Amino acid sequence: MAGNHISLEEITEYESVITKEFRSEDEGYKFYNDYAWSKGFSIRKDNVRYNGDGKVVWRRLCCSYEGYRLLKYFERTDQIREPRALTRCGCEAKLEMQLNEETGIWFVKDFNDGHAHPLAKHDQVAFLRSHRNLSDAQKAEVVELGVSGLRTCNIMDVMEKNHGGYDQVGFVSRDLYNFVARYKKERIEGMDAQFALSLLNEQKERDAEFFFEYNTDAGGHLKNMFWADAQSRIDYDAFGGVVVFDATYRVNRYNLPFVPFIGVNHHRSTVVFGCCLLLDETVSSYVWLLETFIKAMGGKRPRSFITDGDLSMANAIAKVCPDADHRLCTWHIEENAKRHLHGDALTEFRRLVYEVMKADEFERRWCAFKNRDNVPEKELWLAMMYALREKWATAYTDGRYFLGMRSNRRSEGLNSRIHSHLDRKMSLIDVIEHFMCCVSRMRRNEAEMDARASQSVPFTKISAEALEKSAARFFTHVIFREVRAEIRKICKWVILEVRQLDEARRYSIASKYDHKVHGEVSCSFDGALLMGVKCYCQMMDSKEIPCSHIFTVLKYLRIDIIPQCCVVVRWTLQVKAAFPSVRTANVHEWSE
């Protein structure tokens, strides 16, 4: 009780404390800590006494400002870090309690409420040490939020919101970060790779369709590992024609390349076929990865790959999948172009990348491009790009099977979502859990789009073409919009000539305005039934979507319902009808 004058209120408060009894030492500690909260100071456990049986029978709880910092800490000359601020000032505030061994009741033996320092204000108390502690329930919630993909700083925001403010949470950011660090250390403790392998093996035992393989070096150390769950394998069977991947990201403390295998589903959304962590980016590592991936997918090879241009990756694709087509990501090409070209030269290069033209026109324009004043004559990068032109220039890639994709930005998008939750200090198990959390969200989005597509039909006007109304019944909403755009181009074309050649009937497609012939659409029939169709523009071959030229022929033939030969099942809801999806799997099971 500070000061010379003691008020009646202080006397009453002293009496209420000195007469307290507790059923346990912990109850006594809680009482004094709650008292300290109300007053504005922090406490700690001090001296203790034991009886002959080693049982605690007396305990002193003191103010955190009790005592002084030892002299040796002032005399140290080898300090690297800035010493912590001084807090201890010899404060004598305390509460001593003693155990009545006959009754088992603890009672207050001595109490001093005189402080030698200013007390904290109410909105400052939450930052004092004894009032900061994560309860078991809070720890469980933190772990759950972490597995769900929230970063530690975001978890703190959630906890403050849920508890009604920072002063009601019961801990501060530093405590949260310390707990998360201890939790990860306890789980792994120097056996990160072994723990990750055990987790994936356990998942494999729970799910017979879960695929997981890894290899080791001569010393038995983990080199590479690949995994794909049942849903990923189902998705690959449905959408695995084009596979997108790159290894430009390292999202773990070991700087290992993180390689997700990505595709596009029937809503043109990103779908994941599997994931790998590689020791390095050598040809041998990529060969192992591709062979393992194909093994996981039952031996089914992709028709095409889109990659970031890594030479080792390209060599591995040529070795493992020699018949697969391969194009380079235009996004990576543009980023490199910005470092080598500027101004008009960069603009012209972009035209060479994207504009539709014949190969001979590309060659002519490339020569003109190289002769420009502002294009370096001996630029090695340009020479390399020219050698690879068939893998990036639209003049060469147009009509090849890439489903309209030009870049691996789908993979980049997935990586950006992962990077929003991960950093380079994360363990392998963190990478696996957070990756599966991102995949879970993507599958939830696909399920939502499936529900929308199955329960509704895209809007079409009463005056719309019959083919447009038919398309609304066949395709998913996103793909319908692409098909509709082609149907609405019918007005640009006319059938100029029809020729029968062997078993095929050929329709010359000409511009409606100048009657200039642009190409032919070849159709095969079984009686009056249209069985097959092929257009000179190759859109049906490359994107698996019928072009405006095909729809012009269908209208000419007075076909109102799109025939099956023009509807590729991968763009419909029936694409996975034979394999029920398992998109509702609980990703939190992984952390149990």
Rosetta blueprint (number, residue, H / E / L):
1 M L
2 A L
3 G L
4 N L
5 H L
6 I L
7 S L
8 L H
9 E H
10 E H
11 I H
12 T H
13 E H
14 Y H
15 E H
16 S H
17 V H
18 I H
19 T L
20 K L
21 E E
22 F E
23 R L
24 S L
25 E H
26 D H
27 E H
28 G H
29 Y H
30 K H
31 F H
32 Y H
33 N H
34 D H
35 Y H
36 A H
37 W H
38 S H
39 K H
40 G L
41 F L
42 S L
43 I E
44 R E
45 K E
46 D E
47 N E
48 V E
49 R E
50 Y E
51 N L
52 G L
53 D L
54 G L
55 K L
56 V E
57 V E
58 W E
59 R E
60 R E
61 L E
62 C E
63 C E
64 S L
65 Y L
66 E L
67 G L
68 Y L
69 R L
70 L L
71 L H
72 K H
73 Y H
74 F H
75 E H
76 R L
77 T L
78 D L
79 Q L
80 I L
81 R L
82 E L
83 P L
84 R L
85 A L
86 L L
87 T L
88 R L
89 C L
90 G L
91 C L
92 E L
93 A L
94 K E
95 L E
96 E E
97 M E
98 Q E
99 L E
100 N E
101 E L
102 E L
103 T L
104 G L
105 I E
106 W E
107 F E
108 V E
109 K E
110 D E
111 F E
112 N E
113 D L
114 G L
115 H L
116 A L
117 H L
118 P L
119 L L
120 A L
121 K L
122 H H
123 D H
124 Q H
125 V H
126 A H
127 F H
128 L L
129 R H
130 S H
131 H H
132 R L
133 N L
134 L L
135 S L
136 D H
137 A H
138 Q H
139 K H
140 A H
141 E H
142 V H
143 V H
144 E H
145 L H
146 G H
147 V H
148 S L
149 G L
150 L L
151 R L
152 T H
153 C H
154 N H
155 I H
156 M H
157 D H
158 V H
159 M H
160 E H
161 K H
162 N H
163 H H
164 G L
165 G L
166 Y H
167 D H
168 Q H
169 V H
170 G L
171 F L
172 V L
173 S H
174 R H
175 D H
176 L H
177 Y H
178 N H
179 F H
180 V H
181 A H
182 R H
183 Y H
184 K H
185 K H
186 E H
187 R H
188 I H
189 E L
190 G L
191 M L
192 D H
193 A H
194 Q H
195 F H
196 A H
197 L H
198 S H
199 L H
200 L H
201 N H
202 E H
203 Q H
204 K H
205 E H
206 R H
207 D L
208 A L
209 E L
210 F L
211 F E
212 F E
213 E E
214 Y E
215 N E
216 T E
217 D L
218 A L
219 G L
220 G L
221 H L
222 L E
223 K E
224 N E
225 M E
226 F E
227 W E
228 A E
229 D L
230 A H
231 Q H
232 S H
233 R H
234 I H
235 D H
236 Y H
237 D H
238 A H
239 F H
240 G L
241 G L
242 V E
243 V E
244 V E
245 F L
246 D L
247 A L
248 T L
249 Y L
250 R E
251 V L
252 N L
253 R L
254 Y L
255 N L
256 L L
257 P E
258 F E
259 V E
260 P E
261 F E
262 I E
263 G E
264 V E
265 N L
266 H L
267 H L
268 R L
269 S L
270 T E
271 V E
272 V E
273 F E
274 G E
275 C E
276 C E
277 L E
278 L L
279 L L
280 D L
281 E L
282 T L
283 V H
284 S H
285 S H
286 Y H
287 V H
288 W H
289 L H
290 L H
291 E H
292 T H
293 F H
294 I H
295 K H
296 A H
297 M L
298 G L
299 G L
300 K L
301 R L
302 P L
303 R L
304 S E
305 F E
306 I E
307 T E
308 D L
309 G L
310 D L
311 L H
312 S H
313 M H
314 A H
315 N H
316 A H
317 I H
318 A H
319 K H
320 V H
321 C L
322 P L
323 D L
324 A L
325 D E
326 H E
327 R E
328 L E
329 C L
330 T H
331 W H
332 H H
333 I H
334 E H
335 E H
336 N H
337 A H
338 K H
339 R H
340 H H
341 L L
342 H L
343 G H
344 D H
345 A H
346 L H
347 T H
348 E H
349 F H
350 R H
351 R H
352 L H
353 V H
354 Y H
355 E L
356 V L
357 M L
358 K L
359 A H
360 D H
361 E H
362 F H
363 E H
364 R H
365 R H
366 W H
367 C H
368 A H
369 F H
370 K H
371 N L
372 R L
373 D L
374 N L
375 V L
376 P L
377 E L
378 K L
379 E L
380 L H
381 W H
382 L H
383 A H
384 M H
385 M H
386 Y H
387 A H
388 L L
389 R H
390 E H
391 K H
392 W L
393 A L
394 T H
395 A H
396 Y H
397 T H
398 D L
399 G L
400 R L
401 Y L
402 F L
403 L L
404 G L
405 M L
406 R L
407 S L
408 N L
409 R H
410 R H
411 S H
412 E H
413 G H
414 L H
415 N H
416 S H
417 R H
418 I H
419 H H
420 S L
421 H L
422 L L
423 D L
424 R L
425 K L
426 M L
427 S L
428 L H
429 I H
430 D H
431 V H
432 I H
433 E H
434 H H
435 F H
436 M H
437 C H
438 C H
439 V H
440 S H
441 R H
442 M H
443 R H
444 R H
445 N H
446 E H
447 A H
448 E H
449 M H
450 D H
451 A H
452 R H
453 A H
454 S H
455 Q H
456 S L
457 V L
458 P L
459 F L
460 T L
461 K L
462 I L
463 S L
464 A L
465 E L
466 A H
467 L H
468 E H
469 K H
470 S H
471 A H
472 A H
473 R H
474 F H
475 F L
476 T L
477 H H
478 V H
479 I H
480 F H
481 R H
482 E H
483 V H
484 R H
485 A H
486 E H
487 I H
488 R L
489 K L
490 I H
491 C H
492 K H
493 W E
494 V E
495 I E
496 L E
497 E E
498 V E
499 R E
500 Q E
501 L E
502 D L
503 E L
504 A E
505 R E
506 R E
507 Y E
508 S E
509 I E
510 A E
511 S E
512 K L
513 Y L
514 D L
515 H L
516 K L
517 V E
518 H E
519 G E
520 E E
521 V E
522 S E
523 C E
524 S E
525 F E
526 D E
527 G L
528 A L
529 L E
530 L E
531 M E
532 G E
533 V E
534 K E
535 C E
536 Y L
537 C L
538 Q L
539 M H
540 M H
541 D H
542 S H
543 K H
544 E L
545 I L
546 P L
547 C L
548 S H
549 H H
550 I H
551 F H
552 T H
553 V H
554 L H
555 K H
556 Y H
557 L L
558 R L
559 I L
560 D L
561 I L
562 I L
563 P L
564 Q H
565 C H
566 C H
567 V L
568 V L
569 V H
570 R H
571 W H
572 T L
573 L H
574 Q H
575 V H
576 K H
577 A L
578 A L
579 F L
580 P L
581 S L
582 V L
583 R L
584 T L
585 A L
586 N L
587 V H
588 H H
589 E H
590 W H
591 S H
592 E L
